[in-house]
Amino acid sequence: MQFPLPGDSPQIKLINELFGAVKEKNIDVLKQSFHKDFRRVVYPLSLGLPAQNKDECVKFAAGIMSFATAFEVGDTTCDSNLFTPS
């Protein structure tokens, strides 16, 4: 997948905006992209993690972004002899 995604639909614009915010580590743009009633629910619920509202999720994302040096999309090939013909 290559970013930015081509297209001008509202959904594509939002995805490109979110990807740009993460890539630039711009918390303000990320926060603006979330709806005011945003909720993040982690499944399976048996993990016992509480749902997060917009502010809690942005704070969590900021913590992850603070230690990351770069967000890139890569393509790595891996040759394996696990499924060799018999």
C-alpha positions in Angstrom: 0.0 0.0 0.0 1.4 3.4 -0.9 0.5 6.6 0.8 -1.0 9.1 0.2 -3.9 7.0 -1.2 -5.4 8.4 -4.4 -8.9 9.7 -4.3 -10.9 12.6 -3.1 -13.7 11.0 -1.0 -14.1 12.1 2.6 -12.9 8.7 3.8 -9.7 8.7 1.7 -9.0 12.3 2.8 -9.4 11.3 6.5 -7.1 8.2 6.1 -4.4 10.3 4.4 -4.8 13.0 7.1 -4.4 10.4 9.9 -1.4 8.7 8.2 0.2 12.1 7.7 -0.4 13.0 11.4 1.2 9.8 12.6 4.1 10.0 10.2 4.8 13.6 11.3 4.0 12.7 15.0 1.6 15.6 15.0 -0.8 15.0 17.9 -2.9 18.1 17.2 -3.9 16.9 13.7 -4.5 13.5 15.1 -6.8 14.9 17.8 -8.7 17.0 15.3 -9.4 13.9 13.1 -11.3 12.1 15.8 -15.0 12.6 16.3 -16.0 14.2 19.6 -17.8 11.0 20.6 -14.9 8.7 19.6 -14.5 5.5 21.6 -11.8 2.9 21.3 -12.8 -0.6 22.4 -10.2 -3.3 22.6 -11.4 -6.8 21.7 -11.6 -9.4 23.0 -13.3 -7.9 25.9 -11.9 -10.7 28.1 -8.6 -8.8 28.1 -10.3 -6.5 30.6 -9.0 -3.3 28.9 -11.3 -0.3 29.5 -12.8 1.6 26.5 -11.0 4.9 25.8 -12.6 8.2 24.9 -11.0 10.6 22.4 -8.6 12.3 24.9 -7.5 9.0 26.4 -6.8 7.4 23.0 -4.8 10.5 21.8 -2.8 10.4 25.1 -2.1 6.7 24.5 -1.1 7.4 20.8 1.2 10.2 21.9 3.0 7.8 24.3 3.6 5.4 21.5 4.7 8.1 19.1 7.1 9.6 21.7 9.5 6.6 21.4 9.2 5.8 17.7 11.8 7.2 15.4 9.9 6.7 12.1 6.8 5.2 10.7 7.4 3.7 7.3 5.7 1.1 5.3 8.0 -1.6 4.1 8.0 -4.7 2.0 10.2 -7.6 3.2 10.4 -10.9 1.5 11.3 -14.1 3.3 12.3 -17.3 1.6 11.4 -20.4 3.6 12.0 -24.0 3.0 9.2 -24.9 5.5 6.9 -26.0 2.7 9.3 -27.7 0.3 7.8 -30.2 -2.1 8.2 -33.8 -1.1 
